[in-house]
Amino acid sequence: MISFLTFLVIVLGLITFGRIIRIFELSSELRGSDVNAVTTSDNKTHSLILLILGSAFIFMVFYMSYAMNDKMLPAAASEHGVAIDTLFRFNWAILGVAFFITHGLLVFFAAKYYFKKEHKPVFFVHSTKLELIWTFIPAVVLSTIIVYGISKWNQIVAPVQDDVMVIELYAKQFDWTARYAGDDNQLGKASFRAIDGSNPLGIDFTDPQSLDDILVRNEFHLPVGKEVIFKFHSRDVIHSAYMPHFRAQMNCVPGMTTSFHFKPIKTTEEMRVETANDKFDYILLCNKICGASHFNMQMNIIVEDETSFRQWLGSQKTIAEDRKAAAAPVEVKTDSLAAPADSAKVHAVTADASKH
Ligand SMILES: [Cu+2]
């Protein structure tokens, strides 16, 4: 009913507006003047309006970037992230200057040279000087951005040192599993053919390198100041592992391994102090719309000192321990692979939905 009334008000409003215009037309006809004629004073008024609105627009662009600054991500928490932030700021500075000059001139000239009958435009077919200016300046600026960007990118994706820690991030609709490579720092083999209810990652348990691997859900830990290489996998569709505070993102593509490495430089505690938010947590998100529960596909990341990290990792069960526990007949099964209650619910709901 409300929407019908709103519709009615809009329609009646439009009809009224049309009628008012018609009244203006009729009254100007009676006066013998043309209501559609554009006078110099009209043009002058419009040029003034353009100048005011145009300047307000330019001012707001800069003011909002300043006022909304606290909505941006906090300072980077990884070594390469600092370089990415610098690169970003450099690009924004250039864009800011170019935007200010071009839009300032656009508004200024449009207002200054509003239509007057006595104005005569200058006509010329070619100006070498002008062409040199508008070719040379953008070429130099763009080359600088590209060369600077490529050199930073090459540093970021340069081969890793030998003592890098290997972690697999395994994506599926709709959760993440982190697999630590264990003492040998080698991930055991895995294949989609081995996937079943008790082995959602398809790990090859006959591979000795699998046995010391550690699987974790819900949250995973990283030691501060240590380079970590992530190997990304997906079981179903393309997901994207996004760790915004570390300025890291990589697609997880079914059937292939992608990777990215970085070094966290601030612990969760340090970041809580820096952001003055004692609830702050680093997060891993899925950044590809991958299905109904995409929004909830996330995992907390805890960055801590090496000792606490070792302690935490030591408290997690390796695959060998886990399988032993599962095989024991009377022991209560505490399977680290078991999905947490909430995510189990989500899966049940999705499974139900797909039946219809
Ligand atoms: Cu996803």
Residues whose N, C-alpha, C, O or C-beta is under 5 A from the ligand:
A	BS01	CU	H239 S240 C286 K288 C290 M297
